[in-house]
């Protein structure tokens, strides 16, 4: 039997195919967050993936934006149509990480393009905090951090805050001469991914304004983590997502959770999910 684990996020789709003991890994640079990607674009991405992987027997998808049953069903039907199989499981990305990272209770926090905290107790009951999308939540995500950077750049233009090097970085990265021209970003169909892509630059240049934005984000994210850790009685939290690759950010995060064990994920979610898929089907425990 051939098993495939798929990790879908705001900027990439990664897949690992497990055939006997042989692993093959694939990556497609395409944002596939279900709250920001059209169905026809998702289908094209999976058609490209199938051209690389060939036939598989079982698939588990761990996807950003798969937070409602409706979106899970949409994704499952697309993959079913492309791969022509029935054995497909769809998880929210944090759900998939929980099942693959922890045999028992545990907590996962994601700060990538979006953000969310998920927890699982010893009875496999799931709990969630945040992850309500870029319009209603996702504080301390890559999108949120970068959007705040743009907002503060406009505040500087309006003479509400003092000069900071961050504002020049914003203008340089988004290729504008005048701050007012940043408003054109809103016209882009992939504005969410585009804005979030600034996070690597922003988090590599820690200025007073960046410190202030990170503090504001952590003031929201850390209490969510603490709440989930207490709810399931866990002392361990697994951190995922590109934002946690920033040394400054992860250190600030750990400093606020000194009473807990923070584990920085190795990010190879697709491979973990492929082994988890094999385990599920072999023991007949398909959810």
N, C-alpha and C positions, 0 to 999 in steps of 0.2 A: 504494500500500500504506500501511496505517496501523500505526505502531509505538507500543508503550507500554512505558515503564519505570516500575517500581513499587518504592518504597523503604518497607519495612515495619519499624517499630521498636516500642519499648516503650510509646510514647504516641501516635504518629500513623501514619497511612498516607498517603503522598504519591505521586502518579502524574503523569506527563507523557505526553501523547499527541502524537506527531509525525506530521503528515499533510502530505506534500510538505515545504514549509519553514515550515509553521504549527505553532506550539507552543501547547498548551492544558494548563494545570496544575490539578490537583485535590488537595484535602486532606481527610482524614476524621480527626477526633479520636477515635481508638480504638486502644488498645494491641493490637498484633497479633504480639507475640513468640510464636513457635511453642512455646516451653516453658511458656507461661503462659496461652494462649488456647484455649478449647474450639473444636472443629471447627465446630460449629453457629454460633458467634459469628463465626468467620472467614468462613463462607459468607455470613452476613448483611452483613458489611462489604463483601465483593466484590459482592454484589447491589446495595448502595447505590452502590458505585463505578461499576458498569456502567450504572446509571440516569443517571449523570452523563456518562460517556464515550461511551456507545453502542458500536457494533461496532468491534472492532480486529482486525488480521490477525496480528500478532506481539506477544508479551509476554515481557519479561524481568523476573523478580522478584528483588530483592535484599533478603533478609529476615533479621531478627534471629531467632536460634533455629533456623535451617535448617542446623544443623551435622551432621546425620546424613542418610543417604539415605532413611531411613524418613520423616522429617519433610518432606524435600523432595518425596517422592512424595505425601504427604498433601496438601500445599499445591498441588502441580501438579494433582491430581485435583479439588480444590475449584474452582480457577480454570478448569480445563477444562470442568467441569460448568456453571459460571456463564456463561462467555464462548463456550462451544460451539466451541472451536478446538483444534487439536493443537499449534500452533507456540508452545510455552511452555518457557522456560528458567528454572530456579530456582537461585539462588546463595545461599549464606550472605551476610549483609550485607557482611562484610569482603571476601569474594571479589568481589562485584559492584563494590565500591569500588576494589579493586586493578585490575580489568580496565578500569574507566572512568578511573581516575586515572593509570595508568602504561602506556605502550606496551611498555616493557621491564621491567627489574627494579625493585622498589620495596617499601615496607613501609607498611601501614596499621594504625593503632591506633584502636580505638573505645572511648570511655568515655561511654556513654549510660546507659540503664537497666542494661545489662550492659556487659561489657568483654571485649576480645579483641585479639590482635595477629596479623595475617596478613602473609605475605611471598610474593613471586613472583620467581623468577630469570629470566634471559634466555631460558630454554627453557620458560617458563610453568609450571614445577613450583611447586606451592604448599606452604607451610609454615605451621604454626599454633602459637601458644602461648596457652594460657588459653581463656577463653570456655566454661567447663564448667558454667555455670548458677549461679543464686544460692545453691544448697545446697552446691556443691562448689568454687566458684571465683568468677570475676567480680570479683576484688579491684580496688579503685579505680574501680569503676563507680558510677553514681548510687545504685543500690540499696545497694551495699556501704557507701558513705560515709554514707548516711543511717541505715542499720541500725546502723553503729558509733556514730553520734550517739545513737540510742535506747539502745543498750547502755551507753554512758557515762552517760546520764541515769539509768539504773538503778543504775550504780555510785555515782553521787552520792547517790541515795536510800539506798543501803546503806553510805554513809559511807566509801567506798573512794577517792574522789577529792575534790578541793576544788571549791568553787563556780565555775561558769563560766556566762557569759551564754547559751551554747549550750543549756543545759538548759531555760531559760525559753522560748527560741525553739521548742524541741521541743514543750513543753506547749501553747504558744499555737497553733502551726501545726496540731497534731493535736487541738486543742480538748478538752483534759482539764484538770481542776483538780488531780487527784492523779496522780502518776507511775505508780502501780499500774494506773491505767486504760488506760495505753498497751498493756497486754497484749491488749486487745480488738481491736487492729488485726489480730491474727492470724486473726480470724474473717472478715475481709473476703475475698471471692472474688478481688478485684484487689489484694490487699495489696502485691504486688511493685511495681506501678505507683504505688500510693498512697504507699508509703514513699519511693520514688525521687523523687516529685514535690516532696519537701522540699528537694532538692538546690539549687534556685535560691535559696531563702531562706538555706540554710546557707552556700553559697559567696559570698553577698553580705554575709555578716557573719563576717569572719574573726576568730575569738577564739583564745586559746591552745589550747583543746581542738580546735577545727577544724584549726588548724595541725598538731597532733599526729596527727589522723586522716588528713589529707592526706599527711603524711610517711610514715605507715605504709602507705598505699595505694601511693604512688610507690615505696617500697622494694621492692614486688613488681612493679609495672607496668614501671618503667624497665629493670630487667635483662631482662625479656622482650623489650622493644623492642631493646635492644642485641644480644641473642642473635640475633634475626631479621635485624637489619641486617648483622651479621657473616656470617651464614649465606649470604645472597644477595649479599654484597659491595656493598651500597648505602649511600649517604651521605644518602639522602632518606627522610623518613617523613611521611606524610599523617595528620593528626589529625582525627578525626570524633567527633561526639557532643556532647550538651548540656553535659557537665562541662567540656569545653574552652572553653566560652564564658566561663568565669570567668577574669578577668584574672589573679587571684592564682594559680590553678591552672596555667594555660598558662605563666606565667612561671616557676613552680617546675619544671614539666616541661622547659621549654627549658633552664633552668640546669643540669639534670642531663644534658642531651644536647648539650653545647656543641660537640662535635666533629661534629655532624650538622646537616643542614638540616631544620628542622621547619616544615612547611607546614600552616597551619590551613585546613581545607577550607571551601569556601563553602556546604557542606551541601545544595546542590541535586543530590543524588544521582540522583533520579528523572529529571531532564533529561539528565544524563550517560549514564544507563543507556538512555534512549530512543534517543540517537544511537548508542550502542554496539550496540544491538539492530539498528538499520538497517544498520550496518556489517557485523555478523556475517552477516546474511541476504543482503545484496547480494553479498558475496564467497563465499558458500556455505560459510562456516567455522563451522558451528554445532556447539558442543560437546555 
